[in-house]
Amino acid sequence: MTMEDLLNLPFFTDDQRSFARELDVNARQHTWPDPELDDAAALKGALATLGKSGSLKHAVGEPWSMRANVLAREVLAYHSGIADLAWAMQALGGVPLLIAGNDAQKQQILAKAITGEHCLGFAITEPDAGSDLSRLSLRAQKAGDEYFLTGEKHLVSNVGVADYFVLFARTSDERRGVSAFLLPTKLHGLSFELQRPLSPHPLGRMIFDKVKLPASALIGDEGDGMGIALGTLGRMRTTVAAAANGFARRALDEALKHAGQREMFGKTLAEQPIAQGILAEMRARLDASRLLTYRAAYEFDNGAKRIPMQAGIAKWQSTENAQWIIDKALQLGGGMAALHGSIFERLYREIRPLRIYEGASEVQQLVISSEMLKEAGNTDG
Ligand SMILES: Cc1cc2nc3c(=O)[nH]c(=O)nc-3n(C[C@H](O)[C@H](O)[C@H](O)COP(=O)(O)OP(=O)(O)OC[C@H]3O[C@@H](n4cnc5c(N)ncnc54)[C@H](O)[C@@H]3O)c2cc1C
């Protein structure tokens, strides 16, 4: 299944369609590195390829288009999870600077992020603060023109490979007393411990023992951190939906191919009525997810800069549908699909964390219902 059917709907400009088609052709022809062999090398290799192609200007450049990011992540996830991750982390590290960085920070980081020379990351989660970010406790204590950081982050992607992280730390005890910092990774007192995700990519803990940062590392003003974090996640959430759609579209393609070839009970699997019903539902769920995702991106790009309802629906539905589609694809694939190394098994592991990070499904449900209640005038919001 190509992207073509839905790409021609009026959500996109001709430039965006051309960008998606070209990225798709290049990503299909490229041999992406295998993260099962060496996740750090694979991430760096994928980032270098994207950097050379010039496409990362859409991830971390201005003007920033959600539609371009949605198209890119759907295409990349279809072909390679590590390529999608390289794109996503570059955007997660770059968008906070687009939102609130000063000229010096943008110049220092963004040009080399576009070429893939700088690898970026986004560090907010802590052992006691995941879905509930008001619980953040990593402390940035100001002394003169410097900050001293003490505490811990965990489950942070690109640990061990990123050159810079956008880091969120507490600068006051107020609920929203959080600030954002541009953090180089080679600093005295900063150490890393790797963690192993279901689907391999560089991930780990960051331990801060009185790590010194100059005040110039602050992004925006003190106390702006939560707004910068939520603004960034608000943009990236719809692109997580797009990545889920890319994984799901790949699973459906592979399932169609397999079902058309596998013979049983005197015909192919694709000719068995129950399998046809499953394939039909996979397609219907995928189309629904893609349309919800494209709607959210279209509305953001066309001026509705705040889209919690549309993004929440897109992320929740696309990630849950993708999990369902991939599970059914693996089922149609039979025993061989459940072996390590099969495409179905890889996608089965790739999709799982998307229902948890950048706002778990339950968090999206809360956002959607609270937006609806606000609209209905049942709460002050
Ligand atoms: C592969 C991977 C990569 C990641 N990369 C990064 C990264 O680069 N940077 C970073 O900062 N973090 C990253 N994370 C961390 C991720 O953002 C957190 O795991 C996520 O925010 C959830 O936080 P938590 O793990 O503490 O779960 P918790 O907050 O403890 O939530 C546990 C579960 O509770 C449920 N839940 C949550 N809220 C509610 C509610 N209100 N009502 C009912 N149920 C609820 C959800 O099912 C949720 O999964 C990554 C995680 C993974 C798995």
The ligand as an SDF file (V2000), in Angstrom:
LIG
                    3D

 53 58  0  0  0  0  0  0  0  0999 V2000
   11.0660    3.6110   24.5170 C   0  0  0  0  0  0  0  0  0  0  0  0
   10.8750    4.8350   25.3600 C   0  0  0  0  0  0  0  0  0  0  0  0
   11.5360    6.0150   25.0080 C   0  0  0  0  0  0  0  0  0  0  0  0
   11.4110    7.1550   25.8140 C   0  0  0  0  0  0  0  0  0  0  0  0
   12.1160    8.2950   25.4880 N   0  0  0  0  0  0  0  0  0  0  0  0
   12.0520    9.3720   26.3180 C   0  0  0  0  0  0  0  0  0  0  0  0
   12.8470   10.5380   26.0520 C   0  0  0  0  0  0  0  0  0  0  0  0
   13.5560   10.6180   25.0460 O   0  0  0  0  0  0  0  0  0  0  0  0
   12.8190   11.5580   26.9500 N   0  0  0  0  0  0  0  0  0  0  0  0
   12.0510   11.5120   28.0710 C   0  0  0  0  0  0  0  0  0  0  0  0
   12.0740   12.4640   28.8480 O   0  0  0  0  0  0  0  0  0  0  0  0
   11.2590   10.4340   28.3490 N   0  0  0  0  0  0  0  0  0  0  0  0
   11.2480    9.3660   27.5030 C   0  0  0  0  0  0  0  0  0  0  0  0
   10.4980    8.2400   27.7790 N   0  0  0  0  0  0  0  0  0  0  0  0
    9.7040    8.2000   29.0120 C   0  0  0  0  0  0  0  0  0  0  0  0
    8.1950    8.3540   28.7610 C   0  0  0  0  0  0  0  0  0  0  0  0
    7.9190    9.6790   28.3630 O   0  0  0  0  0  0  0  0  0  0  0  0
    7.4470    7.9370   30.0370 C   0  0  0  0  0  0  0  0  0  0  0  0
    7.6180    6.5350   30.1720 O   0  0  0  0  0  0  0  0  0  0  0  0
    5.9680    8.2920   29.9810 C   0  0  0  0  0  0  0  0  0  0  0  0
    5.7810    9.6810   30.0880 O   0  0  0  0  0  0  0  0  0  0  0  0
    5.1530    7.6140   31.1200 C   0  0  0  0  0  0  0  0  0  0  0  0
    5.7250    7.9070   32.3370 O   0  0  0  0  0  0  0  0  0  0  0  0
    6.0510    6.7140   33.3640 P   0  0  0  0  0  0  0  0  0  0  0  0
    6.8700    5.6940   32.6410 O   0  0  0  0  0  0  0  0  0  0  0  0
    6.6260    7.3020   34.6070 O   0  0  0  0  0  0  0  0  0  0  0  0
    4.6590    6.0460   33.6780 O   0  0  0  0  0  0  0  0  0  0  0  0
    3.5960    6.5470   34.7710 P   0  0  0  0  0  0  0  0  0  0  0  0
    3.4490    8.0110   34.7420 O   0  0  0  0  0  0  0  0  0  0  0  0
    3.9220    5.9010   36.0620 O   0  0  0  0  0  0  0  0  0  0  0  0
    2.2710    5.9030   34.1850 O   0  0  0  0  0  0  0  0  0  0  0  0
    2.0820    4.4680   34.1820 C   0  0  0  0  0  0  0  0  0  0  0  0
    0.8180    4.1510   33.4370 C   0  0  0  0  0  0  0  0  0  0  0  0
   -0.2820    4.6910   34.1360 O   0  0  0  0  0  0  0  0  0  0  0  0
   -1.3170    4.9700   33.2220 C   0  0  0  0  0  0  0  0  0  0  0  0
   -1.7850    6.3410   33.4950 N   0  0  0  0  0  0  0  0  0  0  0  0
   -1.0760    7.4910   33.4660 C   0  0  0  0  0  0  0  0  0  0  0  0
   -1.8470    8.5370   33.8230 N   0  0  0  0  0  0  0  0  0  0  0  0
   -3.0780    8.0240   34.0950 C   0  0  0  0  0  0  0  0  0  0  0  0
   -4.3150    8.5760   34.5350 C   0  0  0  0  0  0  0  0  0  0  0  0
   -4.4340    9.8800   34.7800 N   0  0  0  0  0  0  0  0  0  0  0  0
   -5.3700    7.7490   34.7120 N   0  0  0  0  0  0  0  0  0  0  0  0
   -5.2650    6.4190   34.4880 C   0  0  0  0  0  0  0  0  0  0  0  0
   -4.1280    5.8370   34.0650 N   0  0  0  0  0  0  0  0  0  0  0  0
   -3.0510    6.6200   33.8830 C   0  0  0  0  0  0  0  0  0  0  0  0
   -0.7570    4.8150   31.8150 C   0  0  0  0  0  0  0  0  0  0  0  0
   -1.2000    3.5740   31.2700 O   0  0  0  0  0  0  0  0  0  0  0  0
    0.7240    4.7670   32.0390 C   0  0  0  0  0  0  0  0  0  0  0  0
    1.3870    3.9830   31.0580 O   0  0  0  0  0  0  0  0  0  0  0  0
   10.5860    7.1000   26.9790 C   0  0  0  0  0  0  0  0  0  0  0  0
    9.9050    5.9190   27.2990 C   0  0  0  0  0  0  0  0  0  0  0  0
   10.0400    4.8000   26.5080 C   0  0  0  0  0  0  0  0  0  0  0  0
    9.3050    3.5350   26.8910 C   0  0  0  0  0  0  0  0  0  0  0  0
  1  2  1  0
  2  3  1  0
  2 52  2  0
  3  4  2  0
  4  5  1  0
  4 50  1  0
  5  6  2  0
  6  7  1  0
  6 13  1  0
  7  8  2  0
  7  9  1  0
  9 10  1  0
 10 11  2  0
 10 12  1  0
 12 13  2  0
 13 14  1  0
 14 15  1  0
 14 50  1  0
 15 16  1  0
 16 17  1  0
 16 18  1  0
 18 19  1  0
 18 20  1  0
 20 21  1  0
 20 22  1  0
 22 23  1  0
 23 24  1  0
 24 25  2  0
 24 26  1  0
 24 27  1  0
 27 28  1  0
 28 29  2  0
 28 30  1  0
 28 31  1  0
 31 32  1  0
 32 33  1  0
 33 34  1  0
 33 48  1  0
 34 35  1  0
 35 36  1  0
 35 46  1  0
 36 37  1  0
 36 45  1  0
 37 38  2  0
 38 39  1  0
 39 40  1  0
 39 45  2  0
 40 41  1  0
 40 42  2  0
 42 43  1  0
 43 44  2  0
 44 45  1  0
 46 47  1  0
 46 48  1  0
 48 49  1  0
 50 51  2  0
 51 52  1  0
 52 53  1  0
M  END
$$$$
